[in-house]
Amino acid sequence: MTMKFVIRQLVRTRVISVSEISDCPKFDLVLLGMGPDGHVASLFPNHSVLGENDEWVTFITDSPKPPPERITFTLPVINSASNVAVVATGISKAEALHLAIDDVGPDCPSLPARMVQPTNGKLVWFLDKAAASKLDGAQFSDLG
């Protein structure tokens, strides 16, 4: 039984809600990490699966970081969630976070992390000071 089939069954029986604006599942929470290249889930910069709008789940066989074969939710599913939390820690994430969060103009590369924009949901970033060190003067809540 594939993950896609299981999720479709859960949506069909409304164990998982469906998005108000698409046929995508509407998860209560999607928790993501972000890589130093700005990837989230197994959605990597400049990869063809970033444009996948019809499938909920897809696969790649040429991941730029091991393992090469991966499965991932697509951006429409991630952006249909009620809440998306992205966790990023360490100085190696600082530049990608700057490009993902700050208003860096029209020439900004299309980082997958920047493409996470829940349509009818909330996006929250959890960062440490090192990861946030290159961000413009945004407002932060210091949790300790």
MARTORKOL-152280 format. One line per field, with one value per residue: residue in one letter; x, y, z of N, C-alpha, C in turn. Coordinates in nm, 3 decimals. Each point is the difference from the previous one (the first is absolute). Layout:
residu	[A	...]
n.X	[X	...]
n.Y	[Y	...]
n.Z	[Z	...]
ca.X	[X	...]
ca.Y	[Y	...]
ca.Z	[Z	...]
c.X	[X	...]
c.Y	[Y	...]
c.Z	[Z	...]
# end
This chain:
residu	[M	T	M	K	F	V	I	R	Q	L	V	R	T	R	V	I	S	V	S	E	I	S	D	C	P	K	F	D	L	V	L	L	G	M	G	P	D	G	H	V	A	S	L	F	P	N	H	S	V	L	G	E	N	D	E	W	V	T	F	I	T	D	S	P	K	P	P	P	E	R	I	T	F	T	L	P	V	I	N	S	A	S	N	V	A	V	V	A	T	G	I	S	K	A	E	A	L	H	L	A	I	D	D	V	G	P	D	C	P	S	L	P	A	R	M	V	Q	P	T	N	G	K	L	V	W	F	L	D	K	A	A	A	S	K	L	D	G	A	Q	F	S	D	L	G]
n.X	[0.084	-0.020	0.094	0.006	-0.009	0.088	0.072	-0.014	0.023	0.102	0.028	-0.016	0.054	0.066	0.084	0.042	-0.006	-0.085	0.094	-0.025	0.125	0.027	0.040	0.098	0.069	-0.076	0.132	-0.016	0.106	0.082	0.088	0.076	0.106	0.102	0.045	0.133	-0.057	-0.075	0.040	-0.124	-0.041	-0.037	-0.027	0.081	0.085	-0.071	-0.071	-0.022	0.016	0.074	-0.010	0.011	-0.110	0.017	0.121	-0.041	0.042	0.130	0.084	0.122	0.079	0.006	-0.026	0.020	-0.075	0.080	-0.083	0.040	-0.057	-0.103	-0.091	-0.098	-0.056	-0.098	0.040	-0.086	0.053	0.127	-0.031	-0.057	0.110	-0.059	0.106	0.098	0.082	0.094	0.085	0.082	0.111	0.086	0.125	0.005	-0.102	0.091	0.081	-0.028	0.007	0.109	0.036	-0.031	0.049	0.117	-0.040	0.047	-0.122	-0.027	0.127	-0.082	0.092	-0.062	0.033	0.000	0.090	0.033	-0.014	0.042	-0.126	-0.035	-0.092	-0.051	0.128	0.070	0.100	0.072	0.101	0.073	0.070	0.128	0.076	0.074	-0.105	-0.045	0.129	-0.046	-0.101	-0.079	-0.016	-0.028	-0.126	0.063	-0.042	0.065	0.016	0.113]
n.Y	[-0.117	0.088	0.091	0.021	-0.133	-0.019	0.102	-0.047	-0.118	0.055	0.060	-0.109	-0.058	0.109	-0.105	0.030	0.126	0.065	0.053	0.122	0.009	-0.123	-0.104	0.081	-0.093	0.028	-0.017	-0.041	-0.081	0.077	-0.087	0.104	-0.056	0.083	-0.037	-0.004	-0.082	0.003	-0.128	-0.040	-0.086	-0.056	0.128	-0.022	0.101	0.065	-0.074	-0.087	-0.071	0.110	-0.034	-0.106	0.013	-0.113	-0.041	-0.080	-0.113	0.025	-0.033	-0.013	-0.010	0.135	-0.032	0.132	-0.052	-0.085	-0.098	-0.056	-0.107	0.084	0.004	0.078	0.074	0.042	0.110	-0.043	-0.117	0.033	0.069	-0.119	-0.019	-0.032	-0.075	0.082	-0.085	0.094	-0.100	0.096	-0.069	0.086	0.044	-0.131	0.033	0.084	-0.029	-0.129	0.017	0.073	-0.090	-0.083	0.084	0.056	0.127	-0.089	0.033	0.044	0.024	-0.009	-0.093	-0.088	0.031	-0.132	0.036	0.079	-0.115	-0.023	0.006	-0.045	-0.053	-0.092	0.017	-0.048	0.084	-0.087	0.084	-0.108	0.103	-0.034	0.061	-0.110	-0.077	0.074	-0.025	-0.045	-0.020	0.067	0.123	-0.126	-0.015	-0.026	-0.120	0.046	-0.129	0.071]
n.Z	[0.000	-0.097	0.033	-0.133	-0.014	0.098	-0.046	-0.125	0.056	0.068	-0.115	-0.073	0.108	-0.037	0.010	-0.124	0.041	-0.080	-0.077	0.043	-0.046	0.041	-0.072	0.039	0.065	0.106	0.013	0.126	-0.015	-0.069	0.047	-0.032	-0.049	0.009	-0.119	-0.001	-0.088	0.110	-0.001	-0.025	0.094	-0.113	0.022	-0.103	0.019	-0.089	0.082	-0.096	0.112	0.000	-0.126	0.078	-0.074	-0.066	0.036	0.097	-0.050	0.001	-0.096	0.049	-0.105	0.002	0.125	0.015	0.096	0.060	-0.017	-0.113	0.055	-0.023	0.098	-0.046	0.094	-0.078	-0.062	-0.093	0.035	-0.005	-0.108	0.005	0.071	0.113	0.028	-0.033	0.055	-0.013	0.019	0.041	0.014	0.053	0.003	-0.028	0.079	0.051	-0.100	0.007	0.131	-0.019	-0.090	0.100	0.091	-0.022	-0.011	-0.084	-0.042	-0.123	0.025	0.103	0.029	-0.075	0.122	0.011	0.091	-0.100	-0.063	0.124	-0.044	0.119	-0.079	0.080	0.021	0.099	-0.025	0.070	0.020	0.025	0.048	-0.010	0.090	-0.010	-0.009	0.100	0.005	-0.115	0.083	-0.085	0.045	-0.017	0.035	0.114	0.032	0.106	-0.029	0.007]
ca.X	[-0.084	0.084	-0.035	-0.101	-0.128	-0.042	-0.045	-0.128	-0.105	-0.024	-0.073	-0.133	-0.081	0.009	0.091	0.077	-0.084	0.040	0.018	-0.117	0.024	0.050	-0.034	0.111	-0.026	0.030	0.055	0.000	0.136	0.110	0.125	0.107	0.134	0.052	0.142	0.081	-0.029	-0.137	-0.099	-0.090	-0.044	0.101	-0.019	0.130	0.003	0.011	-0.038	-0.127	-0.117	-0.054	-0.115	-0.104	-0.123	-0.111	0.016	0.019	0.127	0.080	0.128	0.116	0.102	0.127	0.019	0.137	0.063	-0.043	0.000	-0.044	-0.141	-0.081	-0.137	-0.027	-0.122	0.021	-0.031	-0.143	-0.041	0.061	-0.063	-0.140	-0.007	-0.047	0.119	0.128	0.112	0.129	0.107	0.134	0.099	0.140	0.048	-0.004	-0.133	-0.026	-0.017	-0.125	-0.111	-0.009	-0.064	-0.134	-0.091	0.010	-0.037	0.129	-0.022	-0.051	0.102	0.019	-0.018	-0.121	0.029	-0.120	-0.044	-0.072	-0.124	-0.093	-0.088	-0.133	-0.106	-0.093	0.062	0.099	0.139	0.084	0.140	0.071	0.141	0.090	0.061	0.096	-0.075	-0.068	0.098	0.003	-0.133	-0.024	-0.057	-0.133	-0.035	0.017	-0.032	0.111	-0.052	0.093]
ca.Y	[0.117	0.118	0.111	0.081	-0.069	0.010	0.138	0.020	-0.067	0.079	0.120	-0.042	-0.028	0.124	-0.008	0.121	0.098	0.039	0.144	0.075	0.058	-0.100	-0.134	-0.047	-0.021	0.115	-0.047	0.098	0.050	-0.055	0.040	-0.010	0.053	0.065	-0.026	0.118	0.045	0.050	-0.104	-0.049	-0.135	-0.039	0.096	0.066	0.113	-0.024	-0.137	-0.002	-0.030	0.124	0.040	-0.103	0.054	-0.095	-0.110	0.034	-0.061	-0.031	-0.060	0.039	-0.105	0.069	0.098	0.050	-0.049	-0.139	-0.101	0.055	-0.031	0.053	0.039	0.127	0.074	0.110	0.132	0.023	-0.064	0.076	0.131	-0.017	-0.032	0.104	0.054	-0.050	0.043	-0.030	0.008	0.015	0.037	-0.001	0.105	-0.047	0.028	0.144	0.063	-0.051	0.063	0.137	-0.004	-0.056	0.080	0.144	0.055	0.022	0.051	-0.090	-0.093	-0.103	-0.136	-0.067	-0.106	-0.068	0.054	0.125	-0.038	-0.046	0.112	-0.059	0.082	0.034	-0.054	0.081	-0.043	0.040	-0.040	-0.020	0.020	0.042	0.131	-0.015	-0.009	0.129	0.109	0.083	0.052	0.142	0.030	-0.055	-0.016	-0.138	-0.034	-0.075	-0.103	-0.036]
ca.Z	[0.000	-0.009	0.089	-0.068	0.013	0.140	0.025	-0.071	0.078	0.120	-0.042	-0.044	0.118	0.080	0.114	-0.030	-0.068	-0.134	-0.014	-0.048	-0.132	-0.093	0.048	0.083	0.142	0.086	0.125	0.109	0.017	-0.077	0.063	-0.098	0.023	-0.119	-0.023	-0.029	-0.136	-0.001	-0.029	0.104	-0.036	-0.099	-0.109	-0.012	-0.095	-0.145	-0.036	-0.074	0.084	0.058	-0.081	0.002	0.057	-0.011	0.095	0.142	0.038	-0.118	0.032	-0.079	-0.005	-0.021	0.107	0.009	0.123	0.023	-0.105	-0.129	-0.024	0.110	-0.026	0.066	-0.028	-0.094	0.055	0.025	0.125	0.110	0.010	0.040	0.143	0.093	0.064	-0.048	0.083	-0.061	0.099	-0.060	0.100	-0.039	-0.090	-0.139	-0.055	0.007	-0.132	-0.059	0.072	-0.050	-0.132	0.013	0.083	-0.021	-0.130	-0.067	-0.135	-0.104	-0.047	0.102	-0.050	0.047	0.096	0.048	0.129	-0.028	-0.066	0.103	0.031	0.018	-0.058	0.107	0.120	0.071	-0.015	0.113	-0.010	0.125	-0.036	0.107	-0.031	-0.110	-0.125	-0.024	0.006	-0.121	-0.031	0.019	0.131	0.023	0.141	0.045	0.138	0.057	0.089	0.106]
c.X	[0.090	-0.048	-0.111	-0.138	-0.055	-0.053	-0.133	-0.116	-0.035	-0.073	-0.143	-0.092	0.002	0.071	0.097	-0.092	0.052	0.006	-0.127	0.018	0.056	-0.044	0.107	-0.045	0.041	0.046	-0.007	0.137	0.095	0.127	0.114	0.132	0.042	0.149	0.075	-0.020	-0.142	-0.103	-0.083	-0.059	0.108	-0.022	0.124	-0.006	0.020	-0.035	-0.140	-0.121	-0.056	-0.125	-0.113	-0.123	-0.115	0.007	0.017	0.137	0.076	0.133	0.109	0.101	0.139	0.022	0.145	0.071	-0.055	-0.122	-0.056	-0.148	-0.081	-0.144	-0.027	-0.143	0.036	-0.037	-0.150	-0.051	0.056	-0.073	-0.150	-0.016	-0.054	0.116	0.123	0.108	0.128	0.107	0.133	0.095	0.139	0.033	-0.007	-0.135	-0.025	-0.025	-0.130	-0.121	-0.019	-0.074	-0.144	-0.098	0.002	-0.047	0.129	-0.016	-0.036	0.102	0.028	-0.016	-0.124	0.035	-0.129	-0.051	-0.077	-0.137	-0.102	-0.078	-0.142	-0.111	-0.099	0.053	0.105	0.137	0.079	0.139	0.057	0.149	0.083	0.068	0.097	-0.073	-0.063	0.097	0.006	-0.135	-0.005	-0.078	-0.142	-0.026	0.006	-0.050	0.116	-0.054	0.100	0.140]
c.Y	[0.124	0.108	0.083	-0.063	0.014	0.140	0.027	-0.065	0.081	0.129	-0.037	-0.025	0.115	-0.018	0.117	0.092	0.026	0.152	0.064	0.046	-0.098	-0.137	-0.058	-0.031	0.125	-0.054	0.111	0.065	-0.073	0.057	-0.027	0.046	0.069	-0.026	0.127	0.054	0.054	-0.106	-0.030	-0.130	-0.058	0.082	0.087	0.115	-0.048	-0.142	0.001	-0.027	0.124	0.046	-0.101	0.053	-0.100	-0.111	0.053	-0.044	-0.028	-0.058	0.065	-0.114	0.061	0.109	0.048	-0.035	-0.138	-0.006	0.057	-0.023	0.039	0.015	0.126	0.045	0.110	0.132	0.025	-0.065	0.077	0.132	-0.007	-0.023	0.118	0.071	-0.065	0.058	-0.043	0.023	0.010	0.047	-0.002	0.105	-0.042	0.028	0.150	0.065	-0.046	0.060	0.144	0.001	-0.051	0.094	0.148	0.041	0.038	0.040	-0.107	-0.103	-0.113	-0.138	-0.064	-0.117	-0.067	0.055	0.130	-0.029	-0.059	0.122	-0.055	0.096	0.048	-0.053	0.094	-0.062	0.055	-0.056	-0.014	-0.001	0.019	0.130	-0.009	-0.004	0.134	0.116	0.090	0.058	0.150	0.019	-0.046	-0.009	-0.148	-0.012	-0.085	-0.098	-0.045	-0.020]
c.Z	[0.000	0.097	-0.061	0.016	0.143	0.030	-0.069	0.076	0.124	-0.032	-0.039	0.119	0.101	0.133	-0.009	-0.077	-0.140	-0.004	-0.056	-0.145	-0.102	0.051	0.090	0.142	0.078	0.135	0.105	0.013	-0.094	0.063	-0.099	0.060	-0.129	-0.011	-0.034	-0.142	-0.012	-0.034	0.123	-0.052	-0.092	-0.127	-0.006	-0.101	-0.144	-0.042	-0.063	0.090	0.069	-0.075	-0.001	0.072	0.002	0.104	0.142	0.047	-0.129	0.046	-0.084	0.007	-0.010	0.103	0.004	0.130	0.030	0.093	-0.131	-0.029	0.123	-0.045	0.079	-0.026	-0.099	0.066	0.018	0.129	0.119	0.020	0.029	0.149	0.081	0.066	-0.061	0.091	-0.069	0.106	-0.075	0.108	-0.061	-0.105	-0.146	-0.067	-0.016	-0.135	-0.066	0.071	-0.044	-0.134	0.007	0.068	-0.036	-0.139	-0.072	-0.145	-0.100	-0.050	0.099	-0.061	0.061	0.091	0.043	0.133	-0.018	-0.062	0.097	0.047	0.014	-0.045	0.105	0.132	0.053	-0.019	0.117	-0.021	0.140	-0.033	0.126	-0.046	-0.116	-0.135	-0.037	-0.016	-0.123	-0.038	0.022	0.129	0.020	0.150	0.036	0.143	0.051	0.101	0.104	-0.047]
# end
